[in-house]
Amino acid sequence: MLSRKTRWIAASGLAAIGASFATRSLLRRSWHAATGEDPPLNPASTDTAWTEAVVWTVAASVVAGLSSLAARRATAHAIGGPVPSDKFGDD
């Protein structure tokens, strides 16, 4: 039988992959709906206006953080235990 640590790593990896695809799609659609344009491909580029770069970076950071939180909590619920700290101890 797999240890809890191994199950957590496998399940959270799959959840992170799914969350990243969903987050990317949600961000692109939301940006397009709000602005009528595609999101900036490279916010650090000098071709991107500062306001657009800052808004995109803040929005992407907030949504990615919330997505990560939701994925970790859903994973913990699915494997039946608390969310472990980022630093794993011996199981």
One Martini backbone bead per residue (centre of mass of N, CA, C, O) as a GRO file, in nm:
protein
   91
    1MET     BB    1   0.099   0.035   0.018
    2LEU     BB    2   0.062   0.359   0.010
    3SER     BB    3   0.161   0.631   0.128
    4ARG     BB    4   0.052   0.934   0.212
    5LYS     BB    5   0.274   1.090   0.070
    6THR     BB    6   0.241   0.955  -0.209
    7ARG     BB    7  -0.056   1.021  -0.249
    8TRP     BB    8  -0.026   1.325  -0.226
    9ILE     BB    9   0.170   1.372  -0.460
   10ALA     BB   10  -0.006   1.250  -0.683
   11ALA     BB   11  -0.272   1.409  -0.635
   12SER     BB   12  -0.152   1.700  -0.638
   13GLY     BB   13  -0.038   1.685  -0.922
   14LEU     BB   14  -0.306   1.641  -1.070
   15ALA     BB   15  -0.448   1.892  -0.954
   16ALA     BB   16  -0.246   2.101  -1.065
   17ILE     BB   17  -0.289   2.045  -1.362
   18GLY     BB   18  -0.594   2.101  -1.370
   19ALA     BB   19  -0.580   2.388  -1.248
   20SER     BB   20  -0.400   2.519  -1.465
   21PHE     BB   21  -0.592   2.484  -1.704
   22ALA     BB   22  -0.838   2.627  -1.578
   23THR     BB   23  -0.699   2.896  -1.514
   24ARG     BB   24  -0.606   2.977  -1.794
   25SER     BB   25  -0.887   2.980  -1.922
   26LEU     BB   26  -1.024   3.178  -1.727
   27LEU     BB   27  -0.834   3.417  -1.771
   28ARG     BB   28  -0.866   3.455  -2.076
   29ARG     BB   29  -1.176   3.490  -2.082
   30SER     BB   30  -1.195   3.724  -1.879
   31TRP     BB   31  -1.016   3.923  -2.028
   32HIS     BB   32  -1.177   3.926  -2.292
   33ALA     BB   33  -1.449   4.016  -2.166
   34ALA     BB   34  -1.334   4.288  -2.037
   35THR     BB   35  -1.154   4.399  -2.311
   36GLY     BB   36  -1.159   4.244  -2.608
   37GLU     BB   37  -0.880   4.108  -2.552
   38ASP     BB   38  -0.591   3.974  -2.533
   39PRO     BB   39  -0.365   3.877  -2.339
   40PRO     BB   40  -0.062   3.920  -2.238
   41LEU     BB   41   0.222   3.743  -2.319
   42ASN     BB   42   0.433   3.987  -2.211
   43PRO     BB   43   0.437   4.197  -1.949
   44ALA     BB   44   0.756   4.283  -1.969
   45SER     BB   45   0.711   4.425  -2.213
   46THR     BB   46   0.738   4.736  -2.376
   47ASP     BB   47   0.460   4.686  -2.541
   48THR     BB   48   0.338   4.690  -2.259
   49ALA     BB   49   0.144   4.832  -2.057
   50TRP     BB   50   0.155   4.893  -1.731
   51THR     BB   51  -0.140   4.850  -1.655
   52GLU     BB   52  -0.174   4.580  -1.798
   53ALA     BB   53   0.057   4.430  -1.653
   54VAL     BB   54  -0.047   4.465  -1.362
   55VAL     BB   55  -0.329   4.349  -1.386
   56TRP     BB   56  -0.246   4.071  -1.492
   57THR     BB   57  -0.056   3.990  -1.259
   58VAL     BB   58  -0.259   4.012  -1.030
   59ALA     BB   59  -0.479   3.827  -1.141
   60ALA     BB   60  -0.303   3.575  -1.183
   61SER     BB   61  -0.210   3.548  -0.887
   62VAL     BB   62  -0.482   3.522  -0.748
   63VAL     BB   63  -0.598   3.284  -0.913
   64ALA     BB   64  -0.362   3.088  -0.863
   65GLY     BB   65  -0.386   3.083  -0.554
   66LEU     BB   66  -0.680   2.982  -0.540
   67SER     BB   67  -0.635   2.726  -0.705
   68SER     BB   68  -0.428   2.598  -0.517
   69LEU     BB   69  -0.604   2.586  -0.267
   70ALA     BB   70  -0.833   2.415  -0.388
   71ALA     BB   71  -0.658   2.171  -0.469
   72ARG     BB   72  -0.549   2.101  -0.186
   73ARG     BB   73  -0.826   2.061  -0.046
   74ALA     BB   74  -0.940   1.848  -0.242
   75THR     BB   75  -0.717   1.642  -0.196
   76ALA     BB   76  -0.755   1.602   0.106
   77HIS     BB   77  -1.045   1.504   0.080
   78ALA     BB   78  -0.991   1.259  -0.115
   79ILE     BB   79  -0.768   1.121   0.096
   80GLY     BB   80  -0.839   1.172   0.397
   81GLY     BB   81  -0.702   1.458   0.505
   82PRO     BB   82  -0.480   1.671   0.581
   83VAL     BB   83  -0.293   1.931   0.503
   84PRO     BB   84   0.017   1.943   0.441
   85SER     BB   85   0.296   2.059   0.466
   86ASP     BB   86   0.558   2.156   0.262
   87LYS     BB   87   0.706   1.990   0.486
   88PHE     BB   88   0.813   1.678   0.497
   89GLY     BB   89   0.792   1.412   0.687
   90ASP     BB   90   0.786   1.128   0.840
   91ASP     BB   91   0.561   0.838   0.799
   0.00000   0.00000   0.00000
